[in-house]
Amino acid sequence: MIIPRGLCRDRGNPIPSGVSPPVIRRLPSTTADRIAAGEVVERPAAAVKELVENALDAGARRVSVTLEGGGIDRILVEDDGRGMGPDDLALCIERHATSKLPDEETLFRIATLGFRGEALPSIGAVSRLTITTRPREGEAHAIHVEAGRVGEVAPASAAPGTRVEVRDLFFATPARRKFLKTPGTEASHAVEAVRRLALAWPEVGFRVAVDGRTALDLPPADRAGRAAALLGPDFAAASVAVQGSWPDLVLEGLAALPTHHRATSAEQHLVVNRRPVKDPLLRAALRVAYRDVLASGRYPVAALFLEIPPDRVDVNVHPMKTELRFRDAGGVRGALIASLRRALGTGAGVGMARGGWDAGPAPQGQAGGAPDPAWPSRAGQAMEAAATPWPSNEAPAAPRGFAEAGFAFTAPPPPGPAPVQPRFALPPGAFTVPAEAPALPQGAGEGPLGRPLAQILDTYVLAEAPDGALVLVDQHAAHERLTHERLSAQLVAGGVRSQPLLLPAVVDMPAGDAARLADRAEDLARLGLEIEAFGPGAILVRALPALLGTPEPGPILADIAAELAEWEESTALERRLDAAVARLACHGSVRAGRRLNAAEMAALLREMEATPRAATCSHGRPTFLRLGPGDLARMFGRT
């Protein structure tokens, strides 16, 4: 029922009989502020993040954070930034009062971390907040807010900068306080929030103390130094530089090689315009870039920094400002995938003991060179394809020798005198020492994987790296990657070369598998596998990929049928083809138990060094292990 305006009670007129009183009422400002605070300050870590972002926006070069009781009892953030005068201090605790949006149009090109003017009033609505500030050329003043009730600005004593103290967080909203975790858990989340900001702002010094204990102490550094300090020396040693430059995007950072991975995505650090984000699009691009080189269930480690014109990215899409909306999402995704794949496309052992942004010159218009005017169209179309095999024009040509004609090996050297067996000897024949110095391919010197010393269990090649480290290579896993890359290069070039069988082979299999393969006969022909239906439950094989030699076609077809059954019809064709390539590579690779001679072992190492993504096999498992001098010393208790 509509109530006549003149009869509303709030205008001094009584509600006539038979008329229902108003149901909608305006909440008190303190209650509204506490409700709004729940979107901005969900836990102590969120308050710490907002306060540190304010300090960075104020030009701070040193930021100190003190936590007590996990930040529930007390949060103290001190900085040496510009500070505020008394008038600005009085305004800063009012909702939607900010110095970071001088006009309405600025909302579409935000260049600061904060911009909504909600953090301080939200924190003040649910805690006891005290702000003490002093501009570099002025006097200090302070203001106190308790559960949304604002005190007067008063003179104070303080050094230049701003000091924000938050006590008894959520005391005004007991229900929210009950849902917090233990003080230790809350403190760890707060430290992590500062850690991510510290990675994005390496030129700023950060210190975090938790209950009197220093949890983080980072002096100013460059990006590579800060990444090494936060992600550890192992990451620094196992990372490669990622670089890219286009008219509307600059990408820089470090990405760990596939041999360095984690059980969760916690160590994936993505920074856009100095803002740490957990954007789904960027994380998906990272996952796609590593998909063919990382085992299922493992996550890559990376620190990537993107610079994009502010008007081409919207940061105002999430209360915590951790997700973004890009004007050209496909272009950004494609550029990130292409740059990561290019960086990870090093041969095995390359960059093992190297980190930082010193990877050498980048290709023009692709990774640090002159901008490519075709971006984002090319990046968003060709490079961004979900599972496109390594482009043939980017894959280094593998040296001839090891797998030139379908792994046609020469006979092993005649055995010499039986060595004296130690007490803990391996089984007879498990350890093979080359009878002569390894013969390297013509023009090739000793690479990062070094020179072969022996073959263990007819499965692993033992080599000595130039720095004295021991390298152990899984010959099947390594050759599987070499075969995979050769097949992928042929596929990108137009199709895998096939070898017709002298007599077509008939393979009997379940009717469902046979029908699935027959339906994909045209696609499989691109892989060099020429088949056709041969009655119910049978497939006629006319040709196999030339690189595989002459394996039995039955196991190959069974594996590919299983792979096709695993992927839904909606899965991209490129993804299904790449999975099939991986299966073919597995069947076409030298098996464990195959004796290699010295020249073959050396050729295998050299090809691994020259083949992209050779640090892992087609299933994401490592192809080699490296034991450096320090590793050996620790194993023998010499450290």
Backbone hydrogen bonds, N-H to C=O, Kabsch-Sander energy under -0.5 kcal/mol:
donor,donor_aa,acceptor,acceptor_aa,energy
7,L,4,P,-2.1
8,C,5,R,-1.3
11,R,8,C,-1.5
12,G,9,R,-2.3
13,N,8,C,-1.3
19,V,16,P,-1.6
32,A,28,P,-2.4
33,D,29,S,-2.4
34,R,30,T,-1.8
35,I,31,T,-2.1
36,A,32,A,-2.5
37,A,33,D,-2.1
38,G,34,R,-0.9
38,G,35,I,-0.8
39,E,36,A,-1.3
40,V,36,A,-0.8
40,V,37,A,-0.5
41,V,37,A,-3.5
42,E,40,V,-0.7
46,A,43,R,-1.1
47,A,43,R,-1.4
48,V,44,P,-2.6
49,K,45,A,-2.6
50,E,46,A,-2.3
51,L,47,A,-2.3
52,V,48,V,-2.7
53,E,49,K,-2.4
54,N,50,E,-2.0
55,A,51,L,-1.8
56,L,52,V,-2.3
57,D,53,E,-2.6
58,A,54,N,-1.4
59,G,56,L,-1.8
60,A,55,A,-2.0
63,V,205,G,-2.5
64,S,78,E,-2.7
65,V,207,R,-3.0
66,T,76,L,-2.7
67,L,209,A,-2.7
68,E,74,R,-2.3
71,G,68,E,-1.0
72,I,69,G,-1.5
73,D,68,E,-1.1
74,R,68,E,-1.8
75,I,166,V,-2.5
76,L,66,T,-2.4
77,V,164,V,-2.5
78,E,64,S,-2.7
79,D,162,T,-2.1
80,D,62,R,-1.0
82,R,58,A,-2.1
89,L,85,G,-2.2
90,A,86,P,-1.9
91,L,87,D,-1.4
92,C,88,D,-2.2
93,I,89,L,-0.6
94,E,91,L,-2.2
96,H,117,G,-2.3
97,A,94,E,-1.4
97,A,117,G,-0.8
98,T,96,H,-0.6
106,T,103,D,-0.9
107,L,104,E,-1.4
108,F,105,E,-1.8
109,R,106,T,-2.0
122,S,118,E,-2.1
123,I,119,A,-2.6
124,G,120,L,-2.8
125,A,121,P,-1.3
126,V,122,S,-0.6
126,V,123,I,-1.1
128,R,167,R,-2.5
129,L,127,S,-0.7
129,L,145,V,-3.3
130,T,165,E,-2.5
131,I,143,I,-2.4
132,T,163,R,-2.9
133,T,141,H,-2.7
134,R,161,G,-2.6
136,R,82,R,-0.8
138,G,135,P,-0.7
141,H,133,T,-2.4
142,A,154,A,-2.9
143,I,131,I,-1.9
145,V,129,L,-3.2
146,E,149,R,-2.3
147,A,127,S,-2.5
148,G,124,G,-2.1
149,R,146,E,-2.3
150,V,148,G,-0.6
151,G,144,H,-2.9
154,A,142,A,-2.7
156,A,140,A,-2.0
161,G,134,R,-2.7
162,T,79,D,-0.9
163,R,132,T,-3.3
164,V,77,V,-2.7
165,E,130,T,-2.9
165,E,163,R,-0.5
166,V,75,I,-3.2
167,R,128,R,-2.5
167,R,165,E,-0.5
168,D,73,D,-1.8
169,L,72,I,-2.3
170,F,126,V,-1.9
171,F,126,V,-0.8
171,F,168,D,-1.9
172,A,126,V,-0.7
173,T,170,F,-0.9
176,R,173,T,-0.7
177,R,173,T,-1.7
178,K,174,P,-1.8
179,F,175,A,-0.7
179,F,176,R,-0.9
180,L,177,R,-1.3
186,E,182,T,-2.6
187,A,183,P,-2.5
188,S,184,G,-2.0
189,H,185,T,-1.9
190,A,186,E,-2.0
191,V,187,A,-2.6
192,E,188,S,-2.1
193,A,189,H,-1.9
194,V,190,A,-1.9
195,R,191,V,-2.6
196,R,192,E,-2.2
197,L,193,A,-1.6
198,A,194,V,-2.7
199,L,195,R,-1.7
200,A,196,R,-1.5
201,W,197,L,-1.5
204,V,201,W,-1.7
205,G,61,R,-2.3
206,F,218,L,-2.1
207,R,63,V,-1.8
208,V,216,L,-2.8
209,A,65,V,-2.7
210,V,213,R,-3.5
211,D,67,L,-3.0
211,D,209,A,-0.6
213,R,210,V,-1.8
215,A,208,V,-2.8
215,A,213,R,-0.6
216,L,208,V,-1.7
218,L,206,F,-3.3
221,A,202,P,-2.6
226,R,222,D,-2.7
227,A,223,R,-2.6
228,A,224,A,-2.2
229,A,225,G,-2.1
230,L,226,R,-2.2
231,L,227,A,-2.9
232,G,228,A,-1.4
236,A,232,G,-1.8
237,A,233,P,-2.4
238,A,234,D,-1.6
239,S,236,A,-0.6
240,V,255,A,-2.7
242,V,253,G,-2.6
244,G,251,L,-2.3
246,W,249,L,-3.4
249,L,246,W,-1.2
250,V,307,E,-1.8
251,L,244,G,-3.1
252,E,305,F,-2.1
253,G,242,V,-1.1
254,L,303,A,-2.5
255,A,240,V,-2.3
256,A,301,V,-2.9
257,L,238,A,-3.3
260,H,257,L,-2.6
261,H,259,T,-0.6
262,R,299,Y,-2.7
268,Q,265,S,-1.6
269,H,267,E,-0.8
269,H,302,A,-2.9
270,L,268,Q,-0.6
270,L,277,V,-0.7
271,V,304,L,-2.4
272,V,275,R,-2.5
273,N,271,V,-0.5
273,N,306,L,-3.1
275,R,272,V,-1.4
277,V,270,L,-2.8
278,K,322,T,-2.5
283,R,279,D,-2.2
284,A,280,P,-2.4
285,A,281,L,-2.0
286,L,282,L,-2.1
287,R,283,R,-2.2
288,V,284,A,-2.5
289,A,285,A,-2.2
290,Y,286,L,-1.3
291,R,287,R,-0.7
291,R,288,V,-0.8
293,V,290,Y,-1.8
294,L,290,Y,-1.1
295,A,620,G,-1.0
298,R,295,A,-1.6
299,Y,262,R,-3.0
301,V,260,H,-0.6
302,A,267,E,-1.6
303,A,254,L,-2.9
304,L,269,H,-2.7
305,F,252,E,-3.5
306,L,271,V,-3.4
307,E,250,V,-2.5
308,I,306,L,-0.5
312,R,309,P,-2.6
313,V,310,P,-1.2
314,D,325,R,-2.9
315,V,313,V,-0.6
317,V,315,V,-0.7
317,V,323,E,-0.5
318,H,315,V,-0.6
321,K,318,H,-1.8
325,R,314,D,-1.6
327,R,312,R,-2.4
329,A,326,F,-0.7
332,V,328,D,-2.1
333,R,329,A,-2.6
334,G,330,G,-2.6
335,A,331,G,-2.5
336,L,332,V,-2.3
337,I,333,R,-2.4
338,A,334,G,-2.7
339,S,335,A,-2.3
340,L,336,L,-2.3
341,R,337,I,-2.7
342,R,338,A,-2.1
343,A,339,S,-2.2
344,L,340,L,-2.8
345,G,341,R,-0.7
345,G,342,R,-0.5
347,G,609,E,-0.5
348,A,608,M,-3.0
350,V,347,G,-1.6
352,M,349,G,-1.5
354,R,237,A,-0.9
354,R,351,G,-1.3
358,D,356,G,-1.6
365,G,370,A,-0.7
366,Q,363,P,-2.0
367,A,363,P,-1.7
369,G,363,P,-0.9
372,D,245,S,-0.6
375,W,372,D,-1.9
377,S,374,A,-0.8
378,R,374,A,-1.7
380,G,376,P,-3.4
381,Q,377,S,-0.8
381,Q,378,R,-0.6
382,A,378,R,-1.1
383,M,378,R,-1.6
384,E,379,A,-0.8
385,A,382,A,-1.0
388,T,385,A,-1.0
394,E,391,P,-1.8
395,A,391,P,-1.3
406,G,403,A,-0.9
409,F,407,F,-1.4
425,A,422,P,-1.2
430,A,427,P,-2.2
432,T,430,A,-0.5
432,T,455,Q,-3.8
433,V,431,F,-0.5
440,L,438,P,-0.8
444,A,441,P,-2.3
450,G,447,G,-1.8
451,R,464,E,-1.9
453,L,462,L,-4.0
454,A,462,L,-1.7
455,Q,432,T,-2.9
456,I,460,Y,-3.4
457,L,430,A,-6.5
458,D,430,A,-0.6
459,T,456,I,-2.3
460,Y,456,I,-2.6
461,V,473,V,-2.5
462,L,454,A,-3.1
462,L,460,Y,-0.6
463,A,461,V,-0.5
463,A,471,V,-3.0
464,E,451,R,-2.5
465,A,463,A,-0.5
465,A,469,A,-3.2
468,G,465,A,-2.2
470,L,627,L,-2.5
471,V,463,A,-2.9
472,L,625,L,-2.6
473,V,461,V,-2.7
473,V,471,V,-0.5
474,D,623,T,-2.7
475,Q,459,T,-2.2
475,Q,473,V,-0.9
478,A,474,D,-2.7
479,H,475,Q,-2.3
480,E,476,H,-2.3
481,R,477,A,-1.7
482,L,478,A,-2.0
483,T,479,H,-2.7
484,H,480,E,-2.5
485,E,481,R,-2.5
486,R,482,L,-2.0
487,L,483,T,-2.7
488,S,484,H,-2.6
489,A,485,E,-2.4
490,Q,486,R,-2.1
491,L,487,L,-2.4
492,V,488,S,-2.5
493,A,489,A,-1.8
494,G,491,L,-1.0
495,G,490,Q,-2.7
496,V,526,R,-3.3
499,Q,544,L,-3.4
501,L,542,R,-2.6
505,A,541,V,-2.1
507,V,505,A,-0.5
507,V,539,I,-3.0
508,D,506,V,-0.5
509,M,537,G,-1.9
514,A,510,P,-2.5
515,A,511,A,-2.5
516,R,512,G,-2.1
517,L,513,D,-2.3
518,A,514,A,-2.5
519,D,515,A,-2.2
520,R,516,R,-0.9
520,R,517,L,-0.6
521,A,518,A,-1.4
524,L,520,R,-2.8
525,A,521,A,-1.6
526,R,522,E,-0.7
526,R,523,D,-1.0
527,L,524,L,-1.2
528,G,525,A,-1.7
529,L,524,L,-2.0
530,E,528,G,-0.8
530,E,543,A,-1.4
531,I,529,L,-0.7
532,E,540,L,-1.6
534,F,535,G,-0.7
534,F,538,A,-2.0
538,A,535,G,-1.2
539,I,507,V,-2.2
540,L,532,E,-3.0
541,V,505,A,-3.6
541,V,539,I,-0.5
542,R,530,E,-3.0
542,R,540,L,-0.6
543,A,530,E,-1.3
544,L,499,Q,-1.8
546,A,497,R,-2.7
548,L,545,P,-1.5
549,G,546,A,-1.4
556,I,552,E,-0.8
557,L,553,P,-2.5
558,A,554,G,-2.3
559,D,555,P,-2.2
560,I,556,I,-2.4
561,A,557,L,-2.5
562,A,558,A,-1.8
563,E,559,D,-2.2
564,L,560,I,-2.6
565,A,561,A,-1.9
566,E,562,A,-1.4
567,W,563,E,-1.3
571,T,568,E,-1.4
576,R,572,A,-1.8
577,L,573,L,-2.8
578,D,574,E,-2.4
579,A,575,R,-2.1
580,A,576,R,-2.1
581,V,577,L,-2.5
582,A,578,D,-2.1
583,R,579,A,-1.8
584,L,580,A,-2.5
585,A,581,V,-2.8
586,C,582,A,-1.9
587,H,583,R,-1.9
588,G,584,L,-1.8
589,S,586,C,-1.0
593,G,458,D,-2.5
594,R,458,D,-0.5
594,R,591,R,-1.4
595,R,593,G,-0.6
601,M,597,N,-2.3
602,A,598,A,-2.3
603,A,599,A,-2.5
604,L,600,E,-2.3
605,L,601,M,-2.0
606,R,602,A,-2.3
607,E,603,A,-2.4
608,M,604,L,-2.2
609,E,605,L,-1.8
610,A,606,R,-1.1
611,T,607,E,-0.9
611,T,608,M,-0.6
613,R,344,L,-0.7
613,R,346,T,-1.0
614,A,346,T,-0.7
614,A,611,T,-1.3
616,T,613,R,-1.3
617,C,621,R,-3.1
620,G,617,C,-1.8
623,T,615,A,-2.2
624,F,615,A,-0.6
625,L,472,L,-2.4
627,L,470,L,-3.1
628,G,626,R,-0.7
632,L,628,G,-2.4
633,A,629,P,-2.2
634,R,630,G,-2.2
635,M,631,D,-2.2
636,F,632,L,-1.7
637,G,634,R,-1.3
638,R,633,A,-3.6
639,T,633,A,-0.6
